[in-house]
């Protein structure tokens, strides 16, 4: 029963965060909607930040699982790397509630203090590490030129996330740009940019 209550709290909280934002609800609101006492909430979570952090960690773990699965289904390292874009898209479409909570309300969460922020950031860093491993493998295999694996991973993640934000704003639809068109463009431009044999133009400062 206690575990069921924890899942119920998380489910109700996800709904409330999406509807009212992080700052728009309280522990009392969550308890009321979940038909539990505030004591039952505090049995499982320290506070609202703890609930939000737990949901964000769940979201990131989902995204990591999609990244790992997508990469495992590809053979070459360039294919593995572009599959991360597919994973972002799948997460956006199939797990929209988690995506929105993770991306939309973190600013409100961060504004309240430090607690929990480092946990989320460290978990997010696992995504970049996973991508970096693929870049290193591609360099070792002679598929990519010698680029900074972490910087490239950060660039690709930023591009994918920025595209999704523009998509939510309706810009992609207004410009009549389909998901597959943007994906093909990324494959072409970024693929050529890091392909073996291409000379680097900039270097990361030590």
Residue frames as qw, qx, qy, qz and C-alpha x, y, z in Angstrom:
[[0.000, 0.884, 0.467, 0.000, 0.00, 0.00, 0.00],
 [0.315, -0.784, 0.086, 0.528, 2.83, 2.40, 0.88],
 [0.370, -0.147, 0.595, 0.698, 4.51, 1.85, -2.49],
 [0.184, 0.619, 0.687, 0.333, 1.15, 2.35, -4.19],
 [0.141, -0.915, -0.265, 0.269, 0.81, 5.65, -2.35],
 [0.368, -0.537, 0.337, 0.680, 4.22, 6.76, -3.57],
 [0.282, 0.186, 0.702, 0.628, 3.31, 6.06, -7.18],
 [0.021, 0.796, 0.598, 0.094, -0.02, 7.81, -6.69],
 [0.261, -0.819, -0.053, 0.509, 1.73, 10.86, -5.28],
 [0.326, -0.302, 0.521, 0.729, 4.07, 11.00, -8.27],
 [0.200, 0.439, 0.754, 0.445, 1.23, 10.52, -10.75],
 [0.073, -0.883, -0.453, 0.093, -0.89, 13.25, -9.19],
 [0.331, -0.709, 0.127, 0.609, 2.12, 15.56, -8.89],
 [0.351, 0.012, 0.612, 0.708, 2.98, 15.16, -12.58],
 [0.085, 0.681, 0.654, 0.318, -0.55, 16.19, -13.49],
 [0.233, -0.901, -0.271, 0.244, -0.51, 19.16, -11.14],
 [0.417, -0.480, 0.295, 0.714, 2.93, 20.37, -12.23],
 [0.285, 0.241, 0.653, 0.659, 1.80, 20.30, -15.85],
 [0.044, -0.769, -0.592, -0.238, -1.42, 22.17, -15.08],
 [0.283, -0.946, -0.160, 0.013, -0.23, 24.74, -12.57],
 [0.396, 0.725, -0.395, 0.403, 3.58, 24.78, -12.82],
 [0.599, -0.002, -0.636, 0.486, 6.08, 24.08, -10.09],
 [0.061, 0.081, -0.395, 0.913, 5.26, 27.21, -8.10],
 [0.479, -0.224, -0.239, -0.814, 1.51, 26.82, -8.51],
 [0.814, -0.313, -0.437, -0.220, 1.01, 23.87, -6.16],
 [0.253, -0.619, 0.588, -0.455, 1.82, 22.89, -2.59],
 [0.110, 0.102, -0.975, 0.163, 2.18, 19.69, -0.60],
 [0.381, 0.261, 0.611, -0.643, -1.32, 20.32, 0.73],
 [0.604, 0.443, -0.192, -0.634, -2.65, 20.53, -2.85],
 [0.398, 0.313, -0.846, -0.169, -0.93, 17.27, -3.79],
 [0.081, 0.026, 0.909, -0.409, -2.31, 15.55, -0.69],
 [0.504, 0.340, 0.347, -0.714, -5.83, 16.78, -1.40],
 [0.624, 0.444, -0.380, -0.518, -5.82, 15.65, -5.04],
 [0.388, 0.259, -0.885, 0.001, -4.26, 12.30, -4.12],
 [0.747, -0.462, -0.201, -0.435, -6.78, 11.89, -1.29],
 [0.754, -0.077, -0.484, 0.437, -4.00, 11.36, 1.20],
 [0.424, -0.877, -0.122, 0.192, -2.87, 13.15, 4.32],
 [0.239, 0.890, -0.364, 0.138, 0.11, 15.49, 4.23],
 [0.570, -0.554, 0.602, -0.073, 1.74, 13.02, 6.61],
 [0.880, 0.209, 0.419, 0.082, 1.47, 10.33, 3.93],
 [0.540, 0.819, -0.093, 0.172, 3.23, 12.66, 1.50],
 [0.095, -0.836, 0.499, -0.206, 6.03, 13.39, 3.95],
 [0.855, -0.259, 0.448, -0.022, 6.45, 9.67, 4.63],
 [0.838, 0.332, 0.313, 0.298, 7.73, 9.25, 1.07],
 [0.479, 0.595, 0.077, 0.641, 9.16, 12.70, 0.26],
 [0.403, -0.252, -0.348, 0.808, 10.94, 15.41, 2.22],
 [0.143, 0.596, 0.176, -0.770, 9.16, 18.25, 0.44],
 [0.650, 0.687, 0.194, -0.260, 7.85, 19.42, -2.93],
 [0.195, 0.775, -0.559, -0.222, 11.38, 19.79, -4.28],
 [0.366, -0.269, 0.891, 0.000, 11.99, 16.12, -3.49],
 [0.660, 0.444, 0.572, -0.200, 8.89, 15.14, -5.46],
 [0.488, 0.830, -0.111, -0.245, 9.92, 17.26, -8.42],
 [0.053, -0.660, 0.736, 0.144, 13.48, 15.92, -8.31],
 [0.550, -0.018, 0.833, -0.063, 12.19, 12.34, -8.30],
 [0.655, 0.637, 0.357, -0.194, 10.02, 13.01, -11.35],
 [0.301, 0.857, -0.364, -0.208, 12.92, 14.65, -13.18],
 [0.267, -0.461, 0.842, 0.083, 15.21, 11.72, -12.42],
 [0.657, 0.284, 0.689, -0.113, 12.54, 9.35, -13.77],
 [0.547, 0.803, 0.064, -0.227, 12.35, 11.46, -16.93],
 [0.105, 0.775, -0.600, -0.166, 16.11, 11.46, -17.46],
 [0.461, -0.213, 0.861, 0.001, 16.30, 7.70, -16.88],
 [0.691, 0.528, 0.466, -0.165, 13.62, 7.24, -19.55],
 [0.418, 0.866, -0.210, -0.175, 15.64, 9.38, -21.95],
 [0.179, -0.614, 0.764, 0.085, 18.84, 7.50, -21.13],
 [0.639, 0.081, 0.762, -0.064, 17.07, 4.20, -21.81],
 [0.644, 0.718, 0.219, -0.148, 15.92, 5.51, -25.19],
 [0.166, 0.844, -0.488, -0.150, 19.46, 6.68, -26.01],
 [0.376, -0.394, 0.838, 0.028, 20.97, 3.32, -25.06],
 [0.682, 0.319, 0.649, -0.112, 18.32, 1.36, -26.98],
 [0.534, 0.822, 0.023, -0.194, 18.62, 3.55, -30.06],
 [0.044, 0.766, -0.626, -0.137, 22.39, 3.28, -30.13],
 [0.536, -0.202, 0.819, -0.027, 22.30, -0.48, -29.64],
 [0.710, 0.494, 0.489, -0.115, 20.18, -0.84, -32.79],
 [0.444, 0.867, -0.195, -0.113, 22.72, 1.02, -34.95],
 [0.938, 0.069, 0.000, 0.340, 25.97, -0.36, -36.31],
 [0.536, 0.400, -0.097, 0.737, 28.24, 2.58, -37.09],
 [0.328, -0.397, -0.411, 0.752, 29.15, 5.32, -34.65],
 [0.095, -0.021, -0.207, -0.973, 27.78, 8.09, -36.93],
 [0.472, -0.370, -0.641, -0.478, 24.44, 6.23, -36.96],
 [0.504, -0.430, -0.645, 0.382, 24.58, 5.82, -33.19],
 [0.198, -0.204, -0.198, 0.938, 25.20, 9.54, -32.75],
 [0.279, -0.125, -0.331, -0.893, 22.32, 10.67, -34.96],
 [0.466, -0.388, -0.784, -0.138, 20.07, 8.17, -33.19],
 [0.229, -0.308, -0.546, 0.745, 20.23, 10.46, -30.16],
 [0.241, 0.055, -0.139, -0.959, 18.12, 12.95, -32.12],
 [0.530, -0.213, -0.692, -0.442, 15.59, 10.19, -32.77],
 [0.433, -0.313, -0.751, 0.388, 15.56, 9.45, -29.03],
 [0.002, 0.189, 0.260, -0.947, 14.87, 13.08, -28.20],
 [0.413, -0.037, -0.392, -0.821, 11.97, 13.08, -30.67],
 [0.546, -0.253, -0.789, -0.127, 10.54, 9.84, -29.29],
 [0.294, -0.292, -0.622, 0.664, 10.77, 11.22, -25.75],
 [0.138, 0.105, 0.000, -0.985, 9.07, 14.44, -26.87],
 [0.526, -0.079, -0.484, -0.695, 6.15, 12.64, -28.52],
 [0.667, -0.218, -0.705, -0.100, 5.66, 9.62, -26.28],
 [0.540, -0.432, -0.528, 0.492, 6.59, 11.04, -22.89],
 [0.119, 0.660, 0.163, 0.724, 5.43, 14.61, -23.29],
 [0.540, -0.805, -0.163, -0.182, 4.41, 15.01, -19.65],
 [0.789, -0.410, 0.032, 0.457, 7.88, 14.08, -18.44],
 [0.526, 0.342, 0.187, 0.756, 9.49, 16.24, -21.12],
 [0.087, -0.791, -0.197, -0.573, 7.48, 19.30, -20.14],
 [0.659, -0.748, -0.076, 0.020, 8.10, 18.90, -16.43],
 [0.793, -0.196, 0.104, 0.567, 11.82, 18.41, -16.98],
 [0.452, 0.270, 0.246, 0.814, 12.28, 21.29, -19.41],
 [0.067, -0.711, -0.347, -0.608, 9.56, 23.83, -18.64],
 [0.520, -0.805, -0.150, -0.244, 9.45, 24.18, -14.88],
 [0.799, -0.105, -0.257, 0.534, 13.08, 23.71, -13.90],
 [0.213, 0.489, -0.099, 0.840, 13.63, 27.48, -13.82],
 [0.539, -0.636, -0.049, -0.550, 10.98, 27.84, -11.10],
 [0.922, -0.311, -0.195, 0.125, 12.50, 24.90, -9.24],
 [0.664, 0.200, -0.196, 0.693, 16.02, 26.36, -9.46],
 [0.038, -0.663, 0.026, -0.747, 14.83, 29.73, -8.19],
 [0.711, -0.633, -0.117, -0.283, 13.93, 28.24, -4.81],
 [0.512, -0.715, 0.475, -0.026, 17.45, 27.08, -3.91],
 [0.167, 0.572, -0.786, -0.165, 20.24, 24.63, -4.44],
 [0.503, -0.125, 0.819, -0.246, 18.77, 21.44, -2.97],
 [0.731, 0.374, 0.558, -0.121, 18.09, 18.89, -5.68],
 [0.460, 0.828, -0.164, -0.275, 19.54, 20.92, -8.53],
 [0.049, -0.626, 0.764, 0.147, 22.91, 19.17, -8.44],
 [0.573, 0.027, 0.813, -0.100, 21.20, 15.76, -8.47],
 [0.654, 0.657, 0.323, -0.191, 19.29, 16.60, -11.64],
 [0.277, 0.856, -0.385, -0.205, 22.31, 18.18, -13.32],
 [0.274, -0.464, 0.839, 0.077, 24.50, 15.17, -12.55],
 [0.644, 0.263, 0.712, -0.096, 21.87, 12.83, -13.96],
 [0.548, 0.806, 0.068, -0.213, 21.57, 14.96, -17.10],
 [0.010, -0.763, 0.609, 0.217, 25.35, 14.78, -17.45],
 [0.616, -0.087, 0.781, 0.055, 25.02, 11.02, -17.96],
 [0.670, 0.665, 0.315, -0.097, 23.37, 11.76, -21.30],
 [0.274, 0.895, -0.339, -0.090, 26.39, 13.76, -22.45],
 [0.377, -0.525, 0.760, 0.058, 28.76, 11.09, -21.20],
 [0.737, 0.232, 0.634, -0.024, 26.90, 8.44, -23.18],
 [0.576, 0.813, 0.075, -0.036, 27.13, 10.55, -26.33],
 [0.040, -0.854, 0.512, 0.081, 30.79, 11.30, -25.63],
 [0.636, -0.246, 0.728, 0.074, 31.59, 7.59, -25.50],
 [0.729, 0.528, 0.432, 0.055, 30.17, 7.20, -29.00],
 [0.303, 0.934, -0.187, -0.021, 32.22, 10.13, -30.27],
 [0.326, -0.674, 0.659, 0.075, 35.40, 8.64, -28.78],
 [0.729, 0.065, 0.677, 0.077, 34.60, 5.28, -30.35],
 [0.616, 0.756, 0.222, 0.012, 34.07, 7.01, -33.69],
 [0.061, 0.904, -0.419, -0.058, 37.42, 8.78, -33.43],
 [0.516, -0.427, 0.740, 0.063, 39.17, 5.52, -32.53],
 [0.717, 0.304, 0.624, 0.067, 37.53, 3.79, -35.50],
 [0.290, -0.125, 0.457, 0.832, 38.60, 6.54, -37.89],
 [0.127, 0.662, 0.699, 0.240, 34.99, 7.61, -38.56],
 [0.111, -0.976, -0.188, -0.010, 35.30, 11.03, -36.90],
 [0.443, 0.588, -0.311, 0.602, 38.12, 13.51, -36.85],
 [0.487, -0.218, -0.591, 0.605, 39.65, 14.41, -33.51],
 [0.229, -0.633, -0.127, -0.729, 37.06, 16.69, -31.94],
 [0.135, -0.222, 0.675, -0.690, 36.33, 17.30, -28.27],
 [0.253, -0.285, -0.910, -0.165, 33.80, 14.54, -27.47],
 [0.117, -0.534, -0.648, 0.531, 32.12, 16.44, -24.63],
 [0.099, 0.422, -0.054, -0.900, 31.84, 19.70, -26.54],
 [0.258, 0.011, -0.721, -0.643, 30.36, 17.93, -29.56],
 [0.225, -0.393, -0.888, 0.080, 27.89, 16.07, -27.34],
 [0.038, -0.534, -0.421, 0.732, 26.84, 19.33, -25.71],
 [0.165, 0.276, -0.357, -0.877, 26.38, 20.93, -29.13],
 [0.277, -0.143, -0.843, -0.439, 24.22, 18.10, -30.45],
 [0.192, -0.487, -0.791, 0.317, 22.09, 17.96, -27.31],
 [0.011, 0.484, 0.190, -0.854, 21.63, 21.74, -27.41],
 [0.213, 0.134, -0.551, -0.796, 20.62, 21.68, -31.07],
 [0.276, -0.302, -0.891, -0.199, 18.07, 18.90, -30.50],
 [0.168, -0.541, -0.645, 0.513, 16.61, 20.61, -27.44],
 [0.055, 0.390, -0.052, -0.918, 16.47, 23.99, -29.17],
 [0.228, -0.049, -0.719, -0.654, 14.67, 22.45, -32.12],
 [0.259, -0.446, -0.856, 0.047, 12.06, 20.93, -29.80],
 [0.087, -0.533, -0.394, 0.743, 11.49, 24.28, -28.09],
 [0.166, 0.257, -0.351, -0.885, 10.97, 25.95, -31.47],
 [0.241, -0.207, -0.877, -0.360, 8.65, 23.12, -32.37],
 [0.167, -0.533, -0.740, 0.375, 6.56, 23.77, -29.26],
 [0.016, 0.510, 0.104, -0.854, 6.39, 27.45, -30.17],
 [0.618, 0.631, 0.435, -0.176, 5.02, 26.51, -33.60],
 [0.050, 0.763, -0.402, -0.504, 8.01, 27.85, -35.52],
 [0.289, -0.170, 0.878, 0.341, 8.76, 24.56, -37.26],
 [0.375, 0.551, 0.745, -0.016, 5.17, 24.29, -38.49],
 [0.195, 0.882, 0.110, -0.414, 5.11, 27.94, -39.56],
 [0.019, 0.677, -0.585, -0.446, 8.28, 27.41, -41.60],
 [0.907, 0.276, -0.081, -0.308, 6.88, 24.12, -42.93],
 [0.228, 0.550, -0.795, 0.115, 9.90, 22.17, -41.67],
 [0.914, -0.199, -0.250, -0.249, 9.17, 18.51, -40.96],
 [0.698, -0.606, 0.382, 0.006, 11.00, 16.49, -38.31],
 [0.888, 0.103, 0.328, 0.305, 12.61, 14.29, -40.94],
 [0.465, 0.808, 0.003, 0.363, 13.84, 17.34, -42.89],
 [0.249, -0.877, 0.345, -0.225, 15.63, 18.70, -39.84],
 [0.845, -0.333, 0.412, 0.076, 17.03, 15.26, -39.03],
 [0.818, 0.417, 0.210, 0.337, 18.39, 14.86, -42.57],
 [0.214, 0.902, -0.146, 0.346, 19.94, 18.31, -42.37],
 [0.534, -0.732, 0.408, -0.112, 21.64, 17.47, -39.08],
 [0.912, -0.040, 0.364, 0.185, 22.93, 14.21, -40.52],
 [0.662, 0.636, 0.112, 0.381, 24.34, 16.01, -43.55],
 [0.091, 0.895, -0.191, 0.394, 25.84, 19.14, -42.00],
 [0.547, -0.691, 0.437, -0.178, 27.07, 17.79, -38.68],
 [0.951, 0.016, 0.278, 0.132, 28.11, 14.49, -40.24],
 [0.654, 0.632, -0.031, 0.414, 30.30, 16.27, -42.77],
 [0.106, -0.893, 0.252, -0.358, 31.65, 18.55, -40.07],
 [0.575, -0.597, 0.539, -0.149, 33.04, 15.76, -37.92],
 [0.964, 0.266, 0.007, -0.001, 33.85, 13.20, -40.60],
 [0.717, -0.395, 0.326, 0.473, 37.41, 11.89, -40.65],
 [0.561, 0.291, 0.390, 0.670, 39.62, 13.91, -43.00],
 [0.010, 0.892, 0.249, 0.378, 37.96, 17.25, -42.28],
 [0.460, 0.203, -0.372, 0.780, 40.43, 19.73, -40.79],
 [0.317, -0.705, -0.540, 0.333, 39.42, 21.37, -37.47],
 [0.199, 0.731, 0.118, 0.642, 38.94, 25.16, -37.42],
 [0.322, -0.734, 0.239, -0.548, 38.74, 25.82, -33.69],
 [0.569, 0.032, -0.753, 0.329, 40.20, 24.26, -30.59],
 [0.581, -0.744, -0.296, -0.147, 38.83, 24.15, -27.08],
 [0.059, 0.739, -0.464, 0.486, 40.93, 26.10, -24.61],
 [0.584, -0.037, -0.757, 0.291, 42.52, 23.93, -21.92]]
